[in-house]
């Protein structure tokens, strides 16, 4: 007796969107795509002004008509007090600068925290993430990530005290001013 294995669907074959719906090749059941694509494309509203109206091959819409890009929102997931604590829309053209500025807030907070708590920032790096819109094919900034390393000195730690004592013994008499 053979066991039935369920098959999974992949992207353009039957996943979350019909990549060939606008090409007039075939459309999913329940979709309202007409075979005459020239009239359908012209009647779509412009959702993102100043964007290209050219539709990439295999994509549902152009960047100017893309509903996904129009509704994209950004939100910070950290526990710091920075911008974007609530989800906000950013224009795709301004997203890179706004995300870089937001990640700079995290770096600034790391330096403030180090200064207030007797620490030293050893490393701070920001990486900007990009992705491709599945509807129109535009490459957009999808977010960012900040990584910081801060070293805090703890004078009450017995190991730190022992290390300082050994350093003191090694450096005692190392610099002598005989001319003075």
N, C-alpha and C positions, 0 to 999 in steps of 0.2 A: 504494500500500500504506500503510495507516494503522498508526501505531505505538501499541501499547497502553500506556497510562499507568496505573500502579498508583494506586488510590484510598486515601486515608488515612481512618482512622476518627476520629471526634470524640467526646469525653467520654461523654455519655449514650447515644449511638448504639451504641457498642460498644467503648469505651475500657477503662480499667483497672478500672472498677466498673460495676455495673448499677444506675443510679439509679432505675429503675422496678421493681426486683425486689420490694420490699416493698409496692408499691401494688396488686399483684394484676393488673396489666395484662398483662404478659408477663414471662417470666424467661429468662435465658440458659440454654443447654443445660448440663447438669451442675450447675446450682444446685439447692439443696434448699430452695426457697421454696414454701410451700403457698399455695393461693389463699385459704384462710380466714386472713386476716392477723390477726384479733383474737386467736386462740389463739397464733399464732407470736410476736406482740409481747409477750404476757404472760409467755411462757416464757423470754425472754431474760434472762440474768443482769445484775444491776446491777454494772457495773465501776467506775463513778465515783460513789461515794456523795455525797449532798447536791447532785446536779445534776438538772436538769429531765428528766422522763421523757417530755416531749412531743416527738414526732418532727416536724421541719420538713417541709413539702411537698417531695417529690422527693429526700429524703435517706434513707439506708439505716437509720439508727438515731437514737436520741435522745442527747443529751450524756451521760446516765447510763449508757447501754449501749455507748458508742463504744469500740471496740477500738483505733482509731488514737490517740485522745486518751490512752488508758490506757498505750500503749506509746511515746509520744513522748519523745525524749531530747534533751538539749542538750549541746553540746560546743564548747569554745573552739578556734579555729583559728589563734590568734596564736602568736608565739614568746616571749611574756612569761610570767613565772611568776605566773599568776592562777588563780582557781577554774575548775572545769569542764574540766580538761585531759583527763579521761576522761568518756565519755558518761554522763549522769545523768538520771533522770526527775525532773521537777518537776510538781507538781500544777498544772493550768491556772489555778486561782485564785491560786496563789502565783507564777506565772511572771513576771508583770510586775515585781514587787518584786525577785525574785531576779536577773532580767536587768539591771534598773537598778543593783542593787548590784554586779554583776559588771562592768558598764561603768564604774562609778565607780572600780573597782580600776585599770582602764586609765588613767583620768584621773590618779589618784593616782600611778601609776608614771611618768607623763609629768612631773609636777611634781618628783618625786624625781630623775629623770634630769637635768632641767634644773638643779636645785640642785647636784647632784654634779659636773656638767660645765661650769660657768660659762655656763649658758644661761638663757633667759627664755621662758616659755610665752606665746606670742602669742595662741593661740586653742585652745580645747578644746570639742568639741561631741559630744553623744551622741544618736543616733537609735535609737528602738525600732521594730522591724519587726513587723507583724502579718500574719496570713494567715487563711484560712477553711478549716476542716477539711472535706475532701471527703465524709467519711462522715456527719457529724452536722450540719454547717453552723455550728459554733461559731467565733466569731472568737477567735483566740488569739495570744499573743505568740510570734512565731517566731524572734526573735533580736534582736541589737542591733549597733550599729557605733559606734566611737569614732574621731573624727578630731582629731588634735592638730597644732599647728604650734609648733615650738620654734626659737628663734634662738640660735645658739651664737656667742659672740664668740671670734675667733681673733687674739690679739695678735701672733702671729708672721707673719701674712699681710702682705706688703708693701703691698697696697692699703689694708688697715686702718690701717697705720702712716702712710701718706701722708694718709689722710682725717683722722686725729687731728692731724697736723701742720698741716693747713689749718684745721681747727677752732680750733686753738690760736692761730694767727695772726689769725683773725677775731675771737676773743674777747679777745685781749690788750688791756688798757687800757679795755675796755668798762665795767667797774665800778670807779670810782675813789671813794675815801672822802676827801673834802677836809676834812671836819670833824674827823677823828681825829688 
